[in-house]
Amino acid sequence: MNHNIPRSLHHRLAAALTGLGLFLAVCSTGQATNYNLDTSAFLAPGSNGFLAFDLLDGDGVVNNTLTITNLTSDGIIADVSNVTVTDAGGFFNEELRAIQFGTMLSFDFQFTGFVTANPLASPDMFGFYLLGLDDSDPNNPVYYTLFPTSDPLGTDALIALDANGTLGVYAGSVPDTGSTLAFIGLALALLMLARKYRSRRFTA
């Protein structure tokens, strides 16, 4: 997505339906996971924007909660209190936090990960974005992503985690020495296993 183009609900719906990312892994939903981001390669220190924590209600059931804790930066975040977002507000649920960027950003995220029994329903999804605001028209303020990411759907997400536990971590993130590196290693192992199984199936 061109970072000057406003985000649209259509693109967010597409993000809710995907389980693909730059790094794919199965995440243990319900447990806190640390995320670190070096913003200096993409944003000038001192520039302003917003942290967007989104919860998309894909299954139409009020059954999931997103919690963000330990929100820190060497910049200035207007509100560093814990973030809690539920899917009680319909399809699109979002918490925005204003920030003056420094060089790094860190937080822990926890997603309850409940899945409806309806096999036709899409899983709920947590998405994380960095946004700017075009308020030149006070009657129609527009939020837009600040820079492109490797999100294959072009929504420029930095994190996408669905209720089934599928995690996508996109370019720009600096993995924590614990959980995220484990996710990447698991993703590579799963890809190698799938390729090996496919080869055996077609040669049998």
N, C-alpha and C positions, 0 to 999 in steps of 0.2 A: 504494500500500500504506500502510495506517496504520502509522506508525513505532513503535507499541507492539506490533505483531503480529510474532512471531518469523519469521525467514526460513525458508522450507521448501525441501526439495530439489525439489519440484514447480515452484516458482517459478524456481529456478535452472535447471532443465531448459528451461523456457520461454525464459529469457534466452539459453540456448545456441542456440536455434533461430531467433532473430530477427536481422535485419540492419537494423532500423529504429531511428532515434534522433531527438533534437531536431535535431542536426546530423549529416547523413550525408555520408561521404566515403570515398574509397578511400585507405587508408593503405599506405605501403610497409613491409610487415612485414619484419623482419630489421634494421631501422634504428632507432636510439634516437630517441625522441620525448619532448619535454619537456611536463610537465603542471603547471600552477599552480592552486591553489585558495585563494580567500579564504574562510576558515571563519567569520569574525567575524559575518557576517549570519545564520548558522544556529546557531552554538554559542558559548556564553559562554567567553571565555578562562579557562583554569584548569580547565575541565571535562575529564573523563576519557573515554577510549574506545579504539577499536582501528582500525587500518588493516587492511583485508582485501584481500589480493591473491589472486584466485581464478583457477584454470585448470580449465575444464570440458572433459573428454575426450569430445567428441561423436562421434568416428569409431571409438572403441574400439581405436585403434592408438597405441602409444607413439612419438610422433614430434614433440612440440613442447615448447619450454622458454620460460618467461617469466622475464625478468630485470629487476629494479628497481635502479637505481643513483642516486647523488646524492640520497639521501633527506634532506630538510632541512625544518625548521620553526622558527618563533620560539617554539614551545612546547617540550615535552620529549618526545622519542621514546626509548623505553627501549633500542632497538637500531637504530642507523642503518647497520649493515652492509648490504651488498648482499643482495637477496632473489633466490633462484632457486627456481622452482617448475616441476616437470615433470608430465606427464600419466601418470606411471608408477604412480600410486596408485589408478587406477580413474577413475570418472566425475568425482568431486569432489576437487579438490586445492586447498589453501588455506594461505597463510602469514599469520599475524596478528602485528601489531606494536602493542604498547601505546603510547598517547600521552596526554599532557596537552596539550590544545589551546592554541595561541596564537591568532594571527589569520591565519596563512598556512601553506601546505603546498606542497612542490614535490618532484618526482622525475622521473627519466627512465625510460621503459619501453621494453622491446624484446621482441618476440614473434617467434619463428622463422617461424611461418606456413606450416608444411608441411600439405598437404591430401592426404588419401588418394584413390586412384583410384576408390574405390567411389562411384558417383553417388548412391547412396541414403543415404550416411552424412552426418551433420551435421558442419560444421566445428568444430574446437576453438575455445574462446573464452576470452579474458581479461576478467575483470570486476573493477572496483574499487569498494569500499564503505567507508563509515564506520559503525562499529558501536558499540553499547553492550552491556553485559552485565548481565543480571538473574541474580544468584547467590543469591537469597533461598532457593532450594531447592538445597543443596549437591550433591544427587544428580542434579539436572537443570538445570544452568546453561543459560541461553538467551541467545543473541546476537540483537540486533535492530538494524535501521537507525535511525540517530539522527534523520534528518529525511527527508521525502519529496523526491523529485527528479522531473524531467519524463520519466523513463524510461517509455515508453508501456506497458510490460508490468506496471508497478507493483512491480518488484523493488527500486526506489530505487537502481539503479546510478548511479555517476558517470561511469564509462567502460565501454564494451563494445566489444571489438575481436575480430573473428573471424579465423580463419586465412586466409580469402579476402581479407582486407584491408579489410573494411567496419568503419568506426569510428563509434560513437555517443558523443558528448560531451554530457552532460546538464546541466541548469540547476544553477547553483552554481559552475561552473568559471569561472576568469578566464583567458582564452586567453593563451598565450605570444605574444609579438609575431612569432614565426616560424611554426612548423609548424601550430599549431591554427587560426590565422587563415587559413592556406592551405587547410586542410581545409574550413572553412566556406565559403570562396569557391568551392572546387571543387564542394561540395555544391549550392550555389545554381545554378551553371552546369549541372550535371547535371540538376537538376530542370527548368530552363528548356528544355534540349535535349529532354528526354523529353516535355514538354508540347507543344513545337513539332512533334516527330515524330508524336505522337498526333493533333494537329490535321490534319496533312497526310494521314495515313493515312485518316481518316474523311471527308475532303473530296475525296479522289481519285476 
